[in-house]
Amino acid sequence: MNLQGNVIINVYSIAILIIIGFHSFKDDEKGSCRYKLYFMMLQVTILMLIVDIFSRFDGMSNTLYPIFNYIGNLLIFILNPILPSLWLLYVHYQVFPEDKKTKLIYLLLTINIINIAMVVLTQFFGWYYYIDSQNIYHRGHLFYISCSFTVVLIISAFATIVINRNIIAKKYYYSLVFFAIPPFIGVILQIVIYGISIMLNSVVLSLLIVFLNIQNHSMYIDYLTGVNNRRKLDEYMEKKILSSTKYKTFSAIMIDLNNFKCINDNFGHDMGDVALQISAKILNSCVRSNDFIARYGGDEFYIVLETYNINDLEIIVDRIKTAVEIFNESSNQPYGLGFSMGYAVYDYNTHMTVEEFQKYIDVLMYGNKQSDIKQRIKTGNSLTNSAVNM
């Protein structure tokens, strides 16, 4: 591709990214880790597209062109692993939102530092590339090592998505999987066909798909736990009620995290946030990918299920109780989790509104919570009496 063609396609790509960035900037979750990583990917891609233009003054002998060509290729090789590194972090956050990613960050920093060192040494030994006296770019004998950093990081992100597909929301899974395909094809074409470089332009397509299917939906996502928020819950339940018939309805479970205030008071709000994230992960593991989970507010969650059979609903409730017990037995957290739950199948004949059905389940949940409190008090008294009798 000649310089003019490269400038045109890169300018169009930059314009698309600026538009995406503008709409992302208006998003109401700018403090979330997901937003920051996505916005960083936009910025790095724009920078690399600009740098890529400077690396295209190949064979031009004007006084400034060799300087542009030298700086452009130097920066493009330095920046190459940064974009897939950010993507791998973004994927890791989608899959493990409660993980602080410290070890992964150190690993990615190490990879990028090694790459920078190799690029610096390339200026003396021509390992990755070299530019001859005619200002013509040539691949070095270690060029494929440079490509391998990008390829390995993309494959690692792809593998993370596929391996953990059962805990990724179905509506996000396919967008995350698709992201790796265009740039991976671009990298392979760039390796196989000398002079072809469309990897960065293919990343623009991937970022657009992610924006349309994930980032643009963040107004409906609770940024702390990664599940749906109250706004989306109300809309979803409204649709479920409108589509219900006397032959097919739906069910819902309201979950309250017991003693959440004690966790915050005794271990700090950061630990309380972790407890909410763990709770969301437990709930996700107990339902199907097409079931709906939302954070209702504070320490309360809602699950809306396709089932309209009370026996099937109770099986899911028992599954959640078992999952909590397993967590408490195996966890190294300084606290135990406990859920109070109210649940019911929506009765089409009652024609309850969203608010009325939610209030009905809330009453059931509160009754379950009071029963749990009485049981704990009774258990505590029994233990006290046993101690006295001993």
N, C-alpha and C positions, 0 to 999 in steps of 0.2 A: 504494500500500500504506500502511495507517495505521500509527501508531506501535506499537500492540500487536502487529500482525502482523509488523512489522519486527523488534521485539525478540525475538519467539519464534523466527523463522527464523535470526536472527543468533546467538542463544544456542545453538541446536542446532548450528549450523555451528562455533561456538567449541568446543563439547564434542567434536565429531568431531576437530577439529584437535589438541586437548589429548590425546586418546587416541592419535592418530597420533604426536604428539610424544613421548609417554611410551614407546611402543614403539620409536621411532627412537632415543631416548636410551639404550636398552639395547644398541644396535647396537655391534659391536666395532670400528667404523672411524670413531670420532668425530673422529679427527685428519685425515680426508681432506677435500679441498676440496669434493667432492660432498656430503658430509654437512653441512658448514658452510653451504653455499649453500642446501641443502634446508631445514635447520633455520631459517635466516634467513627463508626464504619463509613457513614456518609462523608465525613470530613476527610478521612484518609483516602477514600476513593477519589474525591474531587482533587485532592493534592496530587495523587498519583496520575490522574488523567492530565493534569497540567504539566507535570514532570515528563510524562510520556511524550508530549508534544516536543519538548526540548531535546529529547533523545532521538528525534527523527531527522536531525540536520545531517544525515549521513552522506558523506561524499561531497559536501558543499565546502568550498575552500575560502569563502569570505573570512575575514579576520575574526569575527565574533562567532561564526558557526561552529568551529571546532570546540570553542569554550562551551557553547550551549550543549553540544553533543556530549562532551565530557561530563558536565554537571548533570545532565539529564540521565545518562546511563548510570552514573555513580549513585544518584538518589533512587532511581527505580529499583536497583538491585538491593539497596539498603532497606527500602520500604516493602519489598515483595512479601516477606513472611508476616508483616504486621497485620495486614488485612485478614488473612485466614486465622491468625492468632485471636483477633477480636471476635471473629465468627465462632471459633471454638469456645470462647468464654461465654458468648451469647447463648449458644446451644446448652452449655453446662448450666447456665442460670435457668433456662427454660425447664430443664430436667430436674435439677436439684436447687430450687430457689432458696432453701435454708442453708446451703453450703456457702461458706465465705470464699471458697476457691483459692485459698492462700497457696497451697502446694502447686496447683495448676498455674497460677500466675508466675511463681518462681521458675517453673519449668519453661514456660513460654518466654520469659525474660532471658533465660539461659540460651534458648534457641536463637533468639534475635541478636543477642550479644555475640554469639559464635558467628552468625551470618555477617554482622557488621565487621568483625575482625577479618573474615575471609574476603569481604569486599575491599577492605583497606589493603590487604596483602595482594589482592588482584591487581591493584594499580602498579605494583612492582613486578609481579610474576605472570600476569595474564591468565590467572586460573579460571575465572568465570567468563571473562571477555577481554578483548583489547581493541584499541582504536589505532589504526596504522597512520603513517605520515600523510596519507591522502584523506584523512578524516573518515575512514570507512570502518564500521563496526564489524568485529569478528567474534564468534563464540570461542571461548577458551576450552581447554581439555577437561576442566572441572565444571563446565556449564550445567551439566545435568544434576550435580549436587545442589546447586542453587535452586533448580526447579523442584528437587525432591523435598525441600523444606515446605514449599507451598502444597505439593501433592499430599504429603504425609499429614499435614494439618487438616486439609480438607477431608481426607479419608477418615481421620480420627473423629472429626465432627459428625460426619455421616454415620460412622459406626456407633457413636454415642446415641444418635437419634434412633437408629434401627434397634439397637439392643434394649433401649428403654422405651420402646414404642407403646408398651402397655400402660405407662404412667404419664403419657403425653396426651393432651386433649386431641381428639381425632381431627378437629377443625384446624389445629396447628400442625399436626404431624406431617401432612402432605406438603405444606408450605416449607417446613424445615427441611424435609427430604429434597424438595425441588431445588432449594437454594444452591446446593453443591453441584448440581448437574451442569448448568451453563458455564460457570468458571472452570470446572474440571475439563469439559470439552474444549474450552478455550486454551487451557494450559497444554493439553495433549496436542492440539493443532499447532500451537506455538513451538512445541518441541519437535514435532514431525516435519512441519513445513516451515522452512527458514524464511523469515521476513513477514510471517503472519503473526499479528499480535492483537487479538480481540478479547483477551481474558478480562481486562478491566471493563470493557463495554458490556460483556456478558454479566459481570457482577452487578451492573446497573439494573439489568432485567431482574436478577435475583432479589436485589434490595427493594425493587418496586413490588414484587410479588409478596415479600415479607411485610411490607408496609400495608398493602391492601388487605392482607389476611390475618395479620397479627397486630402490628403496631397501631393501625387505624381502629382496632377494636378495643384498645386499652381503656377507653372511657367506660367500658363495661367490666373491667377487670380490677379486682382488689390487688393493688401492687404488692402488698405484704405477703399474701398467701398464694397469689396466682390463680385463685378461683374467681368465679363471677362475683359481682358486687350486688348491692341491694337494688339498684336501678334495673339491672338486667334481670334479677329474680322476679321483680314485679311484672315486667314486660313478659317474661317467659310464662309465668303462671297465668297471666291474663290470656295468652294464646292457648294454653292447655285447657283452660276452662271453656273458652269459646269453641274449641274443637272437640270437647267431650260429648259423648252420647250416653244413652242409658245402657248401651252394650259395651262401651269402652271409655274409661276415664283415666285417671292417673292417681298416684299417691305421693305423699310428701313426709319427710322426717325433719323435725326441728331439733337441733343438737345444741346443748349449752355446755361449755367447758367448766367443770366444777372447780371451785376454789381458785379461779384465775387471779382474783385480787391478791390472794395469799402468795401466789407465784411471783407477781409483780413486787409485792411488798418485801418478800423475803430474799428474792434473788435478782431483782432489778427488772426494768422494763425490756431490756434487750433479751433477757431470758424468757420473759413473757411473750415477746415476738416470736422467739424460737418455738415456744409451746404452741402458738397458733399455727405456725408453719407445719409443725409435725402433725397437728390435728388434721389439717387440710390434706396432708399426704396420706394419713391413715384412712380418711374418708374416701379419697380417690382410689385407694387400693381395694376398697370393699364394694365398689359399684362398677357397672359397665361403662365403657367409654361414651355411650350415647345418653347416659344419665346426667343430670344437671346438678352441680354443686355451687353454692354461693355462700359468701360470708354475709350474714344478715346484719351484723353490727356488733362491735365489741368482741365478745367471746362466743357469739352465737353463729351457727351455720345452718343452712337449709340444703336438703337433698330432695330433688323432684325426680320421681322414678316413673318409668313407663308401665310398671306393673299396677294392676288394679285388683289384685287378689290379696286379701289380708294375710293369708298364710305365707305367700311369697314375700310380702312386706316384712313379716316377723322374722323370716329367715335372714333377710338383709340386716335387720336390727341386731339379731344375735351374732351375725358375722362381724358387725362393728364392735360389739362388746368383746368378742373373742380377740379381735385385732388390738384393742386397747390393753387387754390383759397380757397379750404376748409382748407388746411394747414395754409395759411396766416390768415384766420379768427379765427382759433382755437389755433394757436401756441403762445407760450410764448417767442419765440426767439426775440432778439432785431432787427431783420431784416425781410424783406419779400422776398420770392423767386419769381423769374420770369424766364421763359424759352422762348428762341427763337428757333423755330423748322423749319427745312426743311425736306420735305418728298416726296417720289415718289415710284411708282411701277416700278420694273425693266422691261424694254422693251426688250424682247428677240430678236426682230428684229434688234436692234441697235448693238448687240454683244459688248456692252461696257465691258471693263475690270473692275476689282475691283477699281483701281485708278480712272478711268474715271467716274464710277458711284458715287464714294465717292465725287469726285470733283463737279459733277453735283448737288448732294444733298447739298454740302457745299455752293454752289452759292445760292441755294434756301433758305438755312438757313440764310445766310448773308443778303439776300433781306428781309426776315422776321424781322431780327434784326434791319435793317435800318428803316423799316416801323414802328416798335415799338418805336424806338427813336424819329422819327418824330411825332408820335402820342402823346408821352409823352411831347414833346416840345410844340405841339399845345395845349394840355390840360393845360400845365403850363401857356401859354400865355392867354388862356381863363380865367383861374382862376385869373391871374393878372389883366386882363381887368375888370373882374367882381368886383374885389376889388376896382379898381379905380372908376368904375361907382357907387359903393355904396357910 
